[in-house]
Amino acid sequence: MGAYIFGMEKNFYTVDEVAEMLGFTPKMIRRLITDGILEAVKIRSIYRITPEQIETFVKNNTTKPAQRTDQELIMSEEDPNSN
C-alpha cells in the first residue's frame, strides 16, 4: 500500500523524502532510526522507509488530549491560576 508516483507504486522512501514529509531534518530521521523509534530497511549503508513504517511511527507518536475529571474542571474554574 505505497504511494503512487508516475503510475507506479512507491514501496520505499529515502530519508530525505521522509524528512520532508514529516517536517524534520534528514539528520533527525536518521537519529530516530538509529534510536529504534522509526523502523527502516537498511540496504548496505542506506536506509529506506516503507509507507507502513511511516504510518506506524506516526500512530505510535500521536498524543491524545488529556482527559480531565469533573473535579479537576471545577477546581480550575474556581482557581484561574491552576493548569
C-alpha positions in Angstrom: 0.0 0.0 0.0 2.6 2.5 -1.1 2.3 5.9 -2.7 1.8 6.3 -6.4 4.4 8.1 -8.4 4.3 8.3 -12.2 1.7 5.5 -12.3 3.9 3.1 -10.2 3.5 2.2 -6.6 6.4 3.5 -4.5 7.3 1.0 -1.8 10.2 2.8 -0.2 11.1 6.4 0.7 14.5 7.9 1.2 15.5 9.5 4.5 15.3 12.9 2.7 11.8 12.2 1.5 10.5 11.1 4.9 12.2 14.2 6.5 10.3 16.4 4.1 7.0 14.6 4.6 7.2 14.9 8.4 8.8 18.3 8.7 12.1 17.0 10.2 15.7 17.2 9.1 17.3 14.2 7.5 19.7 14.1 10.4 16.7 13.8 12.8 15.2 10.9 10.7 18.5 9.0 10.8 18.6 9.6 14.6 15.1 8.3 15.0 16.1 5.2 13.0 19.3 4.5 15.0 17.5 5.1 18.3 14.9 2.4 17.2 12.0 4.9 17.2 11.4 4.7 13.5 11.8 1.4 11.7 13.6 1.3 8.4 15.1 -1.2 6.0 18.9 -0.9 5.7 20.3 -1.8 2.3 24.1 -1.7 2.7 24.6 1.7 4.4 21.4 3.3 3.0 18.1 3.5 4.9 14.8 3.1 3.1 11.4 3.5 4.9 8.2 1.9 3.8 4.8 3.7 3.9 3.7 1.2 6.6 6.8 2.1 8.8 5.9 5.8 8.5 2.3 5.1 9.4 3.3 3.0 12.4 5.7 5.8 13.6 3.0 8.4 13.3 0.4 6.2 15.1 2.9 5.4 17.9 3.8 9.1 18.4 0.3 10.6 18.2 -0.8 12.1 21.5 -4.4 12.2 22.8 -5.9 15.1 24.6 -5.7 14.7 28.4 -9.0 13.6 30.0 -9.9 15.9 32.9 -12.2 14.7 35.6 -15.2 16.8 36.7 -13.4 17.6 39.9 -10.4 19.0 38.0 -12.7 21.1 35.8 -14.5 22.5 38.9 -11.2 23.3 40.6 -9.7 25.0 37.5 -12.8 27.2 37.2 -12.5 28.2 40.9 -8.8 29.0 40.6 -7.9 30.8 37.4 -4.1 30.3 38.1 -4.3 26.5 38.1 -3.5 24.5 35.0 
